[in-house]
Amino acid sequence: MQPFANIRVIDLTHVIAGPFCTYQLAVLGADVIKVEPPQTPDMVRARTGQFPHGANGLGSFFTSQNGNKRAISIDLRTEQGVKILKEIIATADVLVENYRSGALAKLGLGYDDVKVCKPDIIYCSMTGFGQDGPKGGRTAYDNVIQACSGLMSATGTRQTAPTKVGPPVLDYGTGIQAAFAISAALYQRTFTGQGQHIDIAMLDAAIMLMSSNVTHYHQTQSLMPLAGNDSAFNAGYCCYQTRQGRLMLGAYTGQQIRDLWMVLGDPDHAAAMQDLHPPAMAAHVETDRARISEILLRKTAAQWEEELNAHRVPAARVRSLDEALNDEQLRYRTVVQTLEDDEQQLQIPVASFKYADNGPKLTSLPPVFGQHTHQVLRALGYDDNEISHLESRGVIARARS
């Protein structure tokens, strides 16, 4: 049995961070019910329309974090819609939402409202800046938080910074931290029997993802130097051009630095560098980088990668994403899983970890808009006439294929 096989999650999220949080629960067995307004489905359904199934609301941005879920459509601006959602919540364990701070409370669906119908609910609110504070009501996306958190200014070189990290890493980083917080709250509930309101902000998550930079600043009142692909302290921890391709070296410990210089053919320098402390090592950076740059031009990045790793020196040829995805190592892992039916085959990242038994697994394709509305309502006791009446009044929407 998977860890969350008996857990039901109400997913009132959209875009990336919130849906990725609930996706991580879904691949571990949770029954995740995604709720979307009839008028405004999750905006990323239509993103990357050139994706083969983007036209039916299954663009790549949506597909990447909505597998294993069921989808229903309810208009929460209506009294009947709120009533139906509360009926569903009464059967659930977790509710995750990423509406603007206070928006759901105005609809009668805030934490205090919800715990009346489900006292032990784990209610997770995800926003850009949190539920309180002078910026608590602001809306934000990954790029905005990268800017205001200091992440952009810490990325690149003195010539290129500030530089936004390409993929929406803060969306995914926030989502995974929210999933962890929910998991911990569910475990806590097994002892206390009590629910929990979790307040997670993308800004806070960004700070956690820069923990060493933050601690360095508070201890020294100075910022970490901008070095781009290189290190200001260690020539063995830099990126170099080779005869063909670029190579990232990761020699960090004294033993790795010694072994690096042994592979490069300089045993005397290897012995001299092995026991140097970082400040002393930094004094050699410029001269060592020049020497390493000259030596690495003798072979290709692929050749150096093979040779250095054979001597336990971390090193990797710089690859494009398509090269990385076709690397033989991923054939031995389960981070990307394949799911197919009669119409399509999808390869989607699932989770960054493996279990020996009953681990994360992709079992169903992302749902089309409103696909399971009738199914969920019937489970609550609504008959076909009542469902048709709700559709005619616009309280729920028909599934879109």
C-alpha positions in Angstrom: 0.0 0.0 0.0 1.3 3.5 -0.9 1.8 6.0 2.0 -1.2 8.2 1.2 -3.5 5.4 -0.1 -6.3 6.4 2.4 -5.8 10.2 2.1 -8.2 12.4 0.1 -6.9 15.9 -1.0 -9.0 18.8 -2.2 -6.9 20.7 -4.7 -7.9 24.3 -5.1 -4.7 25.3 -6.8 -3.6 26.5 -10.2 -0.5 27.3 -12.2 2.6 25.3 -10.9 3.6 25.5 -7.2 0.2 24.4 -5.8 -0.5 21.7 -8.4 3.0 20.3 -8.0 2.4 20.0 -4.2 -0.7 18.0 -4.7 0.9 16.0 -7.5 3.6 14.8 -5.1 0.8 13.6 -2.8 -1.0 12.0 -5.7 1.9 9.9 -6.9 2.2 8.5 -3.4 -1.4 7.3 -3.6 -3.6 10.2 -2.4 -7.0 10.7 -4.0 -6.5 14.2 -5.3 -9.7 16.0 -6.5 -8.8 19.1 -8.5 -11.4 21.8 -8.4 -11.6 24.4 -11.2 -14.1 27.2 -11.8 -16.3 26.7 -14.9 -15.4 30.1 -16.3 -11.6 30.0 -15.7 -9.9 26.6 -15.8 -6.3 26.4 -14.6 -4.6 28.9 -16.8 -1.7 26.5 -17.7 -4.1 24.1 -19.3 -3.7 26.1 -22.5 0.0 26.8 -22.0 2.3 25.4 -24.7 -0.5 24.8 -27.2 1.9 23.3 -29.7 2.1 20.3 -27.4 0.1 17.5 -29.1 -2.7 17.6 -26.6 -2.7 21.3 -25.7 -5.9 22.0 -27.6 -7.9 19.9 -25.1 -6.4 21.6 -22.0 -3.5 19.2 -21.6 -0.6 21.3 -22.5 2.9 20.3 -21.2 2.8 22.8 -18.3 -0.4 21.3 -17.1 0.5 17.7 -17.8 3.8 17.9 -15.9 2.0 18.1 -12.5 -1.5 16.9 -12.7 -1.3 13.1 -13.3 -3.1 10.8 -10.9 -5.7 13.4 -10.2 -9.5 13.6 -10.7 -10.9 16.9 -12.0 -14.2 18.6 -11.2 -15.7 22.0 -12.0 -17.7 24.0 -9.5 -18.6 27.6 -9.4 -17.7 28.7 -5.9 -19.3 32.1 -6.4 -22.6 30.4 -6.0 -24.2 29.3 -2.7 -24.9 25.9 -4.1 -21.3 25.5 -5.3 -19.9 26.3 -1.9 -22.4 23.8 -0.3 -21.2 21.1 -2.7 -17.6 21.7 -2.0 -18.1 21.6 1.7 -19.8 18.2 1.3 -16.7 17.0 -0.5 -14.4 18.5 2.1 -16.3 16.6 4.8 -14.9 13.4 3.1 -11.4 14.7 2.8 -8.2 14.9 4.9 -6.3 17.8 3.2 -7.3 21.0 1.4 -4.6 22.9 -0.6 -5.3 26.3 -2.0 -3.2 29.1 -3.6 -5.8 31.9 -3.9 -4.9 35.4 -2.9 -4.8 35.8 0.8 -8.3 36.1 2.2 -10.1 35.3 -1.0 -11.5 32.0 0.1 -12.5 33.3 3.4 -14.8 35.8 1.6 -16.5 32.9 0.0 -17.0 31.1 3.3 -14.2 28.7 2.6 -11.5 29.9 4.9 -9.8 27.6 7.4 -12.2 28.6 10.2 -15.2 27.9 7.9 -13.9 24.6 6.6 -12.9 23.1 10.0 -16.6 23.4 11.0 -17.5 20.7 8.5 -14.1 18.8 8.9 -12.5 19.6 12.3 -9.3 17.7 11.6 -8.7 19.0 8.2 -5.1 19.8 7.1 -5.6 23.2 5.3 -2.6 24.4 3.4 -2.5 28.0 2.0 0.1 28.8 -0.6 0.8 32.4 -1.6 3.7 34.5 -2.9 4.3 36.3 0.3 2.3 34.6 3.0 -1.0 35.2 4.8 0.2 38.2 6.7 2.7 41.0 6.7 2.8 44.2 4.5 3.0 42.2 1.3 0.6 39.5 2.3 -2.0 40.4 -0.2 0.2 40.6 -3.2 0.0 38.2 -6.2 3.3 36.8 -7.5 4.8 34.2 -9.8 8.1 32.4 -9.8 10.0 35.2 -11.7 8.7 37.9 -9.3 9.8 35.9 -6.3 13.2 35.2 -7.9 13.6 38.9 -8.2 12.4 40.0 -4.7 14.1 37.2 -2.8 17.6 37.9 -3.9 17.9 34.7 -5.9 18.3 36.6 -9.2 21.0 38.9 -7.9 22.9 35.8 -6.6 22.9 34.1 -10.0 25.4 34.8 -12.7 28.6 36.9 -12.7 29.4 40.5 -11.9 28.9 41.2 -15.6 25.7 39.2 -16.1 23.8 39.3 -12.8 21.0 39.6 -12.0 20.0 36.4 -13.9 16.7 34.5 -13.6 17.1 30.8 -13.2 15.6 29.3 -16.4 13.1 26.7 -15.1 10.5 27.8 -12.5 12.6 26.4 -9.7 10.8 28.4 -6.9 7.4 27.0 -8.0 8.7 23.5 -7.7 10.7 24.2 -4.6 7.7 25.7 -2.9 5.5 22.8 -4.0 7.8 20.2 -2.6 8.2 22.1 0.7 4.4 22.4 1.0 4.0 18.6 0.3 6.5 18.0 3.2 4.6 20.3 5.5 1.4 18.5 4.7 3.0 15.1 5.3 4.3 16.2 8.6 0.9 17.6 9.6 -0.8 14.4 8.7 1.7 12.5 10.9 1.1 15.0 13.7 -2.6 14.4 13.4 -2.2 10.7 14.1 -1.1 11.6 17.6 -3.2 14.7 18.3 -6.3 14.1 16.3 -6.2 17.8 15.4 -6.2 19.6 12.1 -3.7 22.2 11.1 -3.5 25.5 9.1 -0.3 25.6 7.1 0.8 29.0 5.7 3.6 28.6 3.1 5.0 31.5 1.1 7.1 31.3 -2.1 9.3 34.0 -0.6 10.0 31.9 2.5 10.6 28.9 0.3 13.1 30.9 -1.7 15.0 31.8 1.4 15.2 28.2 2.5 16.6 27.3 -0.9 19.4 29.8 -0.3 20.1 28.8 3.3 23.9 28.8 3.0 23.9 32.3 1.3 21.5 33.6 4.0 23.6 32.3 6.9 26.8 33.6 5.3 25.3 37.1 5.0 24.1 37.1 8.7 27.5 35.9 9.9 29.6 38.2 7.8 27.3 41.0 6.7 28.6 40.4 3.2 27.2 38.7 0.1 28.7 35.5 -1.4 30.9 36.5 -4.4 29.3 36.2 -7.9 31.4 33.6 -9.8 28.9 32.2 -12.3 30.1 28.7 -13.4 33.3 29.0 -11.4 34.5 29.2 -7.8 36.4 32.2 -6.4 38.1 29.9 -3.9 39.0 26.6 -5.7 40.2 26.1 -9.3 39.1 22.5 -9.1 35.4 23.6 -8.8 35.0 25.4 -12.1 33.8 25.0 -15.6 36.3 24.7 -18.4 36.5 24.5 -22.2 38.0 21.3 -23.5 39.0 20.2 -27.0 35.3 19.5 -27.6 32.6 20.6 -25.2 32.7 22.1 -21.7 33.5 20.3 -18.5 32.4 21.0 -15.0 34.9 20.0 -12.3 33.7 19.3 -8.8 37.0 18.6 -6.9 36.1 19.9 -3.4 37.8 17.8 -0.7 41.6 17.7 -0.2 41.7 14.2 -1.5 39.7 15.0 -4.6 41.9 18.0 -5.4 45.0 15.8 -5.0 43.5 13.2 -7.3 42.6 15.9 -9.8 46.2 17.1 -10.1 47.4 13.5 -10.3 45.1 12.8 -13.3 46.3 16.1 -14.8 49.9 14.8 -14.5 51.3 17.1 -11.8 52.0 14.9 -8.7 54.1 17.6 -7.0 51.3 20.2 -7.2 48.9 17.5 -6.1 50.9 17.0 -2.8 51.2 20.7 -2.3 47.5 21.4 -2.7 46.1 18.4 -0.8 46.2 19.9 2.8 45.7 23.6 2.0 42.9 25.4 3.9 40.4 27.3 1.7 42.0 30.8 2.2 45.4 29.5 1.2 43.9 27.6 -1.8 42.2 30.7 -3.0 45.6 32.3 -3.5 46.3 29.8 -6.2 43.0 30.1 -8.1 44.1 32.3 -11.0 47.4 30.4 -11.7 45.7 27.0 -11.2 42.8 27.9 -13.5 45.2 28.9 -16.2 47.1 25.6 -15.9 44.0 23.5 -15.8 42.5 25.4 -18.8 45.6 24.6 -20.9 45.7 20.9 -19.9 42.0 20.2 -20.4 42.3 21.4 -24.1 44.2 18.2 -24.8 41.1 15.9 -24.7 37.4 16.1 -25.1 35.0 16.7 -22.3 33.6 13.2 -22.6 37.1 11.7 -22.3 38.0 13.8 -19.3 34.7 12.9 -17.6 35.4 9.2 -18.0 39.0 9.5 -16.7 38.4 11.8 -13.8 35.4 9.8 -12.5 37.5 6.6 -12.7 39.8 8.3 -10.2 36.8 9.5 -8.0 37.0 13.1 -9.1 33.5 14.5 -9.6 33.3 15.8 -13.2 30.6 16.1 -15.9 30.4 17.2 -19.5 27.9 20.0 -19.7 24.9 18.5 -21.4 21.7 19.9 -22.9 18.4 18.7 -21.3 17.7 16.3 -24.2 21.1 14.8 -23.7 20.6 14.5 -20.0 17.2 12.8 -20.5 18.8 10.2 -22.8 21.7 9.5 -20.5 22.0 5.8 -19.6 21.8 6.6 -15.9 18.1 7.6 -16.1 17.3 4.2 -17.5 18.1 2.9 -14.0 16.0 5.5 -12.2 12.3 6.1 -12.0 12.2 9.9 -11.9 10.6 9.9 -15.4 7.9 7.4 -15.9 5.9 6.5 -19.0 2.1 6.2 -19.1 0.0 5.5 -22.2 -3.5 4.7 -23.4 -4.9 4.2 -26.9 -4.4 7.8 -27.9 -1.2 9.0 -26.3 2.0 8.2 -24.5 3.4 10.5 -21.9 6.8 10.6 -20.2 6.5 12.7 -17.1 8.8 13.4 -14.1 7.2 11.8 -11.0 9.3 12.0 -7.9 13.0 12.6 -7.0 13.2 9.4 -4.8 12.6 5.7 -4.9 11.0 3.3 -2.4 11.9 -0.3 -2.1 8.2 -1.0 -2.1 5.0 0.9 -3.0 6.8 4.1 -3.9 5.8 7.0 -6.1 4.0 5.9 -9.3 2.2 7.5 -12.2 -1.0 5.5 -12.7 -3.4 7.8 -14.6 -3.2 10.5 -17.2 -3.9 14.2 -16.3 -7.6 14.8 -16.4 -9.4 17.0 -18.9 -11.4 19.9 -17.5 -14.4 18.7 -15.3 -13.8 15.0 -16.3 -14.9 13.6 -12.9 -17.5 16.0 -11.8 -20.4 13.6 -12.3 -18.5 10.8 -10.7 -17.7 12.8 -7.5 -21.3 14.1 -7.2 -22.8 10.7 -7.6 -20.6 9.5 -4.8 -22.1 12.2 -2.6 -25.6 11.0 -3.4 -26.6 13.3 -6.3 -28.7 11.7 -8.9 -28.7 12.4 -12.7 -31.6 14.8 -12.5 -30.0 16.8 -9.8 -26.7 16.9 -11.7 -28.4 18.1 -14.9 -30.1 20.8 -12.9 -26.8 22.0 -11.5 -25.3 22.1 -15.0 -28.3 24.1 -16.4 -27.8 26.7 -13.6 -24.0 26.9 -14.2 -23.1 25.7 -10.8 -21.0 22.9 -12.4 -19.7 22.6 -15.9 -19.7 19.8 -18.4 -16.4 18.0 -19.1 -14.5 19.4 -22.0 -12.7 16.9 -24.2 
